[in-house]
Amino acid sequence: GISIGGTGAAASQKANLTLESGTLITENYIRPAISSGGMGIKTLGAGIYMYYGKLTMKSGAVITKNTTLQNENISMVYSSGAGIGLNTGTEFLMEGGEIAENTAWGSGGAVCMGTDFAADISVTVRGGLISGNQCQQGNGGSIADLYGNSLTIGGSAYIPYGGAEKSN
């Protein structure tokens, strides 16, 4: 398998990415940036970021210990989707595997569906484990859908309660 660690795996516009057994995406991080005009720029997806593409996760693939951080110089601008960040026009199918122990400063410890005005995002979780993820300031320790997109959970998917308000 492959192992990715550092600043994350990015799949750009219209990409199709399949995480096969043995894939490990771990210990990646992102933090909000400051634009040339001094405004905060929200960030999404420390482990994987998808924009107009399709992501499929299969049994034996692992996304773990990724973190979205706060930028101390910017207030109220969050980085979200520590494990996976999905933006406009994306589809994520989790057939198996594990998304665990990811921490988002904003929303979506495991998966965040969108930032400002992101639409046409579809997440289907049919199998696998989503466990031990958390968010610090936002919503959704496991999965956060910020703008009314499509989320389906079924099959053998296991997402246990984590015992805290912002964790799973």
N, C-alpha and C positions, 0 to 999 in steps of 0.2 A: 504493500500500500504506500500511499504518499502521506507525508506529514507537512503541514504548513503552520508556521509560527512566526510572529513578529508583528507586521502591520496588516495582516489579513489577506484573504483571497478575494479579488474583485472580478466579477463577471460583468462585462459591459453590455451595452445596448444590444438586444436581440440575441443574446447568447443562450445556448442550451448547455446546462452543466449537470452531470450525473455523478453523485458521490457513491462509489462502489465500496464493497467490503474492504476494510483495511485502511480507508481514508481517515486521517486524523487532522482536524483543524483545531488548534489549541494555542492558548496564550497570546492571542492577538489583541490589539487595543486601538481605539481611536478617541479623539477628543475634538470638541467644536473648535473651529478656526475663527479668526477675525479677518473680515474682508478689508480691502484697501480703504474703504469708507468708514471703518471702525465698527461695522455691524457684526453681530455674531452670526455664524453660519452653522445651522444644525447638521449633525452628522448621523449616519445610519449604517449599521452593519459592520461590527468589528471582525467577526469571523468570515462572513460572506455578505456581499452587497449585490443585489440583482436589480436591473432596470430594463424593462421590456424584454424579459427572457423567461426561461423555464428552468427550475431547479428540481431535481429528483434525488431523494435520499433513500438509499437501500440498506438492508440489514448489514450490520458490521461496520457502518460508517459512524464516526463520532465527531461531534462538535462540542468542545468543552473548554472551560476556563478562559473564555474571551471576555473582554471588558470594554464598555464605553465609559469614558471618563468625563469629569467636569473640567471646564476651563475656568480657573479661578478669576480670570480677568473679564469674564462675561457673565452677567447674571441672567437667569431665566432662559438660557439657551441650552437645550439638552441634547445629548447624544443617546440614541436609542438602538434597539435591536442588537444586543451584544453577541448572540449566536448568529442570527441571520437578520439582515435588514432588507425588506422588500419595498421597492418603489413602483411607480406607475407601470401598468402593463405587465405584471409578473404573475407567474404561477408557480406554486411550490407544492410538490407531492411528496409526503413522507410515507414511504412504504415500510420502513424499518429504520434501525439505527438508534442513536442516542444523542439527545441534545441536553447537556447537563452542566450544572455549576457555572453558568454564565451570569455576569452581573452588568446590568445597564444602569447608568446614572439617570437616564430618562425612563422611557417605557419599553416593555418587551424584553425581559431577560433572555428568553430563548429566541423568540421571533417577534419582530415589529413589522406590522403591515402599514407602511407609509409614514410620511412626515406631512408637511403642509399640503393639503389638497391632493394627495396621491389617490388615484382611483384605478379601477379595473385590476384589483389584486385578488388572487384566489389562492386559498390555502386549504389543502385536503390532507388530513392526518389519518391514515388507515392502519398504521402499525408503528412500533417503536416505543421508545421511552422519552418523555420530556420531564426532567426531574431536577430539583435543587437549584433552579434559576431564580433570580430576583431582580427587582428594579428598586432604585433608591428614591426617586422623586416623582416618577410618572405612574403609569398603570400597567398591569399585566406582568406578573412575575414570570409566567410562561409565555403566553401569546397576547399581544396587544393589537387590536384593530382600531386605529385612530379615526377612520373616516368611513365606516359602514361598508366595508368590502365583504367578500364571500369567505366564510370559514366553515368547514365541515370536519367533524371528528367522529370516527367510528372504527369498526373492525376490531383489531386487537391493540389499538393505541392505548397507552397507559400514561396518565398524567396525574400523579398523586398530589394530594394537598400537602403543602409544605409547612403548615402550622403558623405562618406569619402573614400579615395583611398583604405584603407585596412580594411574596415568594410562592413557589409551587413545589 
